[in-house]
Amino acid sequence: MKVLWLQSGGCGGCTQSLLCHEPRPLFDELRDAGIEFVWHPALSEASGDEALTILEDCAAGRREFDVLCIEGAMLRGPNGTGRFHLMAGSGRPLTEWVQRLAEQAKWVFAIGSCTAWGGFSASTPGNPLEACGLQYDTDTPGGLLGKGFLSRSGLPVVNIAGCPTHPGWIVDTLEKLAFDGLTASDLDEVGRPLLYAEQLVHHGCPRNEFYEFKASALKHSDLGCLMENLGCKGTQAHADCNTRAWNGAGSCLKGGYACIACTEPGFEAPGHAFQETPKLAGIPVGLPTDMPKAWFVALAALSKSATPKRVRENAVEDHTVVRPSVKKTGK
């Protein structure tokens, strides 16, 4: 399976993340799965005229490839010309290259939230870059390719969203495609692969005991739940970050930082500081995705009334101060 990869308006962080693939080295994993890069701006040897020849042959249908992967937002400015971002040496807007290549691709992958929804480039006040995603403008269908775009396989853009995206999400989606194929049933409502988007970041969170008893942290070094006071959106973000380790061990929450829901459309401009939890009448505005507000309030009150001393006191400390009690087990 042949993959063509281009980078647009972004930081290149998804490529950097991809290089951290574990447990096997990235290129060994891809080679054994029969996946190869036709061209990648950071990983391929071809550059200059040689690279442009590869891209032109692919865009013209003279060279076959299967998957078009785009990393970074689509920059349509100024005035829809795309000339804020020209492909070096070609004199053509990158948006034009993407549109031509997308017509030839069997599958089109948006790598990262910038490519999926527009990301930080699109959140600048007034959006002077006219940035957008491949098939979404934040959470509105459309983007560069249009709401009705379907690749030659009949699928819309596959949005492997994240900022950055986890290397496993990319590799697993490519391998799923190579071995089993992809269908619309493998994607969620906004085109994210269910292999990681059918979970919430909240699942497997190391702070779940504190969440269950609503024992909340007051500052970032505290052990308690970060949802009530410190902006955590793990109960709303679709990803498996706490059950699929990053770099072999970690996640944002395991590192002490609140989930900012980086897989979701518009995460970069929530309307408040990332480390704050907006509240209405003392109740967090951003409640779990599938819990009615009345239920949450009732359960929170019950949970707080039943909070063990150990959980309550440890929640506002940066280390365990009260250990679990030792009791005999068995009958």
ChimeraX attribute file (.defattr): number of C-alpha atoms within 10 A of each C-alpha:
attribute: neighborCount
match mode: 1-to-1
recipient: residues
	/A:1	18
	/A:2	15
	/A:3	20
	/A:4	23
	/A:5	20
	/A:6	19
	/A:7	22
	/A:8	20
	/A:9	23
	/A:10	19
	/A:11	14
	/A:12	15
	/A:13	15
	/A:14	25
	/A:15	22
	/A:16	14
	/A:17	18
	/A:18	18
	/A:19	14
	/A:20	18
	/A:21	21
	/A:22	15
	/A:23	10
	/A:24	10
	/A:25	11
	/A:26	16
	/A:27	14
	/A:28	11
	/A:29	16
	/A:30	17
	/A:31	12
	/A:32	9
	/A:33	16
	/A:34	13
	/A:35	19
	/A:36	15
	/A:37	17
	/A:38	22
	/A:39	19
	/A:40	18
	/A:41	14
	/A:42	14
	/A:43	11
	/A:44	12
	/A:45	10
	/A:46	16
	/A:47	14
	/A:48	10
	/A:49	12
	/A:50	10
	/A:51	18
	/A:52	16
	/A:53	13
	/A:54	17
	/A:55	21
	/A:56	16
	/A:57	14
	/A:58	19
	/A:59	21
	/A:60	13
	/A:61	15
	/A:62	12
	/A:63	13
	/A:64	17
	/A:65	21
	/A:66	18
	/A:67	24
	/A:68	25
	/A:69	24
	/A:70	24
	/A:71	26
	/A:72	30
	/A:73	34
	/A:74	35
	/A:75	29
	/A:76	23
	/A:77	18
	/A:78	13
	/A:79	11
	/A:80	13
	/A:81	15
	/A:82	20
	/A:83	19
	/A:84	17
	/A:85	20
	/A:86	17
	/A:87	17
	/A:88	12
	/A:89	10
	/A:90	13
	/A:91	10
	/A:92	15
	/A:93	19
	/A:94	24
	/A:95	26
	/A:96	17
	/A:97	17
	/A:98	21
	/A:99	14
	/A:100	17
	/A:101	23
	/A:102	25
	/A:103	19
	/A:104	22
	/A:105	24
	/A:106	18
	/A:107	24
	/A:108	28
	/A:109	27
	/A:110	26
	/A:111	31
	/A:112	31
	/A:113	31
	/A:114	36
	/A:115	33
	/A:116	36
	/A:117	34
	/A:118	31
	/A:119	32
	/A:120	21
	/A:121	22
	/A:122	26
	/A:123	19
	/A:124	14
	/A:125	7
	/A:126	8
	/A:127	14
	/A:128	15
	/A:129	23
	/A:130	23
	/A:131	30
	/A:132	29
	/A:133	34
	/A:134	36
	/A:135	30
	/A:136	23
	/A:137	26
	/A:138	24
	/A:139	16
	/A:140	13
	/A:141	17
	/A:142	18
	/A:143	24
	/A:144	23
	/A:145	21
	/A:146	15
	/A:147	16
	/A:148	9
	/A:149	18
	/A:150	19
	/A:151	18
	/A:152	15
	/A:153	13
	/A:154	12
	/A:155	17
	/A:156	23
	/A:157	25
	/A:158	26
	/A:159	26
	/A:160	27
	/A:161	32
	/A:162	24
	/A:163	22
	/A:164	21
	/A:165	22
	/A:166	27
	/A:167	20
	/A:168	21
	/A:169	25
	/A:170	23
	/A:171	18
	/A:172	14
	/A:173	21
	/A:174	21
	/A:175	19
	/A:176	16
	/A:177	15
	/A:178	15
	/A:179	12
	/A:180	9
	/A:181	11
	/A:182	19
	/A:183	12
	/A:184	13
	/A:185	10
	/A:186	17
	/A:187	20
	/A:188	16
	/A:189	9
	/A:190	20
	/A:191	22
	/A:192	25
	/A:193	26
	/A:194	18
	/A:195	17
	/A:196	22
	/A:197	22
	/A:198	14
	/A:199	19
	/A:200	23
	/A:201	26
	/A:202	25
	/A:203	16
	/A:204	14
	/A:205	21
	/A:206	17
	/A:207	19
	/A:208	15
	/A:209	15
	/A:210	21
	/A:211	21
	/A:212	14
	/A:213	22
	/A:214	26
	/A:215	28
	/A:216	24
	/A:217	24
	/A:218	17
	/A:219	16
	/A:220	18
	/A:221	15
	/A:222	18
	/A:223	24
	/A:224	30
	/A:225	28
	/A:226	31
	/A:227	25
	/A:228	25
	/A:229	18
	/A:230	22
	/A:231	21
	/A:232	24
	/A:233	26
	/A:234	25
	/A:235	21
	/A:236	20
	/A:237	23
	/A:238	26
	/A:239	30
	/A:240	22
	/A:241	26
	/A:242	22
	/A:243	18
	/A:244	18
	/A:245	15
	/A:246	18
	/A:247	14
	/A:248	11
	/A:249	11
	/A:250	14
	/A:251	22
	/A:252	15
	/A:253	20
	/A:254	15
	/A:255	10
	/A:256	17
	/A:257	16
	/A:258	22
	/A:259	24
	/A:260	20
	/A:261	24
	/A:262	22
	/A:263	26
	/A:264	23
	/A:265	23
	/A:266	21
	/A:267	22
	/A:268	23
	/A:269	14
	/A:270	10
	/A:271	9
	/A:272	10
	/A:273	11
	/A:274	18
	/A:275	18
	/A:276	15
	/A:277	19
	/A:278	17
	/A:279	12
	/A:280	8
	/A:281	6
	/A:282	8
	/A:283	14
	/A:284	18
	/A:285	13
	/A:286	18
	/A:287	17
	/A:288	18
	/A:289	13
	/A:290	8
	/A:291	10
	/A:292	10
	/A:293	15
	/A:294	9
	/A:295	10
	/A:296	15
	/A:297	13
	/A:298	10
	/A:299	15
	/A:300	17
	/A:301	13
	/A:302	13
	/A:303	17
	/A:304	15
	/A:305	11
	/A:306	12
	/A:307	17
	/A:308	13
	/A:309	11
	/A:310	14
	/A:311	22
	/A:312	20
	/A:313	16
	/A:314	21
	/A:315	28
	/A:316	21
	/A:317	17
	/A:318	15
	/A:319	11
	/A:320	15
	/A:321	13
	/A:322	12
	/A:323	9
	/A:324	11
	/A:325	6
	/A:326	6
	/A:327	6
	/A:328	5
	/A:329	5
	/A:330	4
	/A:331	3
